[in-house]
Amino acid sequence: MELIDKDKRDGYIYDVVIKQYDTQFWKTTTGTPAVASNKLRFTSAAAASYILHRYGDFEFAVNVPTTPSAGEAKHWGLRAPATDSIGAIYFEIVGAVFQAVTIDDGGTSETTTLTWAAGYTAVETKFRIIWEPDIVRFMINGVIVATHVTRVPSNSLPLRIVNSDADNVDVGYVQIRQAAAIV
């Protein structure tokens, strides 16, 4: 059976081994993201993609060096640096709280507190966000850990990685599958 054009969706892989820290792709918003051992390294640093995405399947291979604890401030997913009032979808660590967050186009949020497993610490872990028009699923290493249906954004959003701490958060790759729009 041949696919109809409207059923074809785009995707790509941001492979750090090939692209390193590509300033044509990423806009540094704080600090100085770097590359270490072929991983994007965020140490008191943040960046957002110039490219915007609408719906799709987003996988971030992230190595978080410590268990969430007091003073932590990190997030990765889809979020505009300037404002959450246009929507956002991301994993977040604030202090000892690890959560999945969606924010609709009006700026109203839905959060789910998640359990941080020992196996997520200091090892590259697959954090995945599957975003459709009426549902967002959050997965870690292939397991659904949260589902949001009340606060789902519809605006196109950039990729965003933030580590406000002095430790090293490393990102091995970002894979986008089945995006409805990449602009």
Residue pairs with C-beta under 8 A, 6 or more apart in sequence:
9 56
9 177
9 178
9 179
9 180
10 176
10 178
10 179
10 181
10 182
11 56
11 57
11 175
11 176
11 177
11 178
11 179
12 175
12 176
12 182
13 173
13 174
13 175
13 176
14 25
14 159
14 173
14 174
14 175
15 173
16 35
16 38
16 39
16 40
16 171
16 172
16 173
17 38
19 25
20 35
21 33
21 34
21 35
21 40
24 50
25 49
25 50
25 51
26 33
26 47
26 48
26 49
26 50
27 47
27 48
27 49
27 50
27 81
28 45
28 46
28 47
29 46
29 47
29 48
29 81
29 162
30 44
30 45
30 46
30 162
30 164
31 42
31 43
31 44
31 45
31 46
32 45
33 40
33 41
33 42
33 45
33 46
33 47
33 161
34 40
34 41
34 43
34 45
35 41
36 168
36 170
37 170
38 172
39 63
39 170
39 171
39 172
40 161
40 170
40 171
40 172
41 168
41 169
41 170
42 161
42 162
42 163
42 168
42 169
42 170
42 171
43 163
43 165
43 166
43 167
43 168
43 169
44 163
44 164
44 165
44 166
45 163
46 81
46 160
46 161
46 162
46 163
46 164
47 160
47 161
48 79
48 80
48 81
48 158
48 159
48 160
48 161
49 158
49 159
49 160
50 158
51 158
51 159
51 182
51 183
52 156
52 157
52 158
52 181
52 182
52 183
53 78
53 156
53 157
53 158
53 159
53 176
53 179
53 181
53 182
53 183
54 154
54 155
54 156
54 157
54 179
54 180
54 181
54 182
54 183
55 131
55 132
55 133
55 178
55 179
55 180
55 181
56 130
56 131
56 176
56 177
56 178
56 179
56 180
57 128
57 129
57 130
57 131
57 176
57 177
57 178
57 179
58 77
58 78
58 128
58 129
58 130
58 131
58 159
58 174
58 175
58 176
58 177
59 126
59 127
59 128
59 173
59 174
59 175
59 176
59 177
60 76
60 77
60 91
60 126
60 127
60 128
60 161
60 171
60 174
61 124
61 125
61 126
61 127
61 171
61 172
61 173
61 174
62 76
62 124
62 125
62 127
62 169
62 170
62 171
62 172
63 122
63 123
63 124
63 125
63 169
63 170
63 171
63 172
64 74
64 93
64 120
64 121
64 122
64 125
64 169
65 121
65 122
65 167
65 168
65 169
66 72
66 121
66 122
66 167
67 116
67 118
67 121
68 93
68 95
68 96
68 97
68 98
68 116
69 95
69 96
70 95
70 96
71 95
71 165
72 93
72 94
72 95
72 96
72 165
73 93
73 94
73 95
73 162
73 163
73 164
73 165
74 92
74 93
74 162
74 163
74 164
74 165
74 169
75 90
75 91
75 92
75 93
75 101
75 160
75 161
75 162
76 90
76 91
76 127
76 160
76 161
76 162
76 171
77 88
77 89
77 90
77 91
77 101
77 127
77 129
77 159
77 160
78 88
78 89
78 90
78 129
78 131
78 157
78 158
78 159
78 160
79 88
79 89
79 90
79 157
79 158
79 160
80 86
80 88
80 157
80 158
80 160
81 158
81 160
83 107
84 103
84 107
84 109
85 105
85 106
85 107
86 105
86 153
86 155
86 157
87 102
87 103
87 104
87 105
87 153
87 154
87 155
87 157
88 101
88 102
88 103
88 153
88 157
89 101
89 102
89 103
89 129
89 131
89 136
89 153
89 157
90 100
90 101
90 129
90 160
91 98
91 99
91 100
91 101
91 114
91 127
91 129
91 138
92 98
92 99
92 100
92 101
93 99
93 116
97 113
98 113
98 114
98 115
98 116
99 111
99 112
99 113
99 114
100 111
100 112
100 114
100 138
100 145
100 146
100 148
101 109
101 110
101 111
102 109
102 110
102 111
102 136
102 148
102 151
102 152
102 153
103 109
103 110
103 151
103 153
104 110
104 151
104 152
104 153
105 153
105 154
105 155
108 151
109 151
110 148
110 150
110 151
112 138
112 145
112 146
112 148
114 138
114 140
114 145
114 146
117 140
119 125
119 141
120 140
124 170
124 172
125 140
125 141
126 139
126 140
126 141
126 142
127 138
127 139
127 140
128 138
128 139
128 140
128 142
129 136
129 137
129 138
129 139
130 136
130 137
130 139
131 152
132 152
133 152
133 154
134 149
134 152
135 147
135 148
135 149
135 152
136 147
136 148
136 149
136 152
137 144
137 146
137 147
138 144
138 145
138 146
138 147
138 148
139 145
156 181
156 183
159 174
161 169
161 171
163 169
176 182
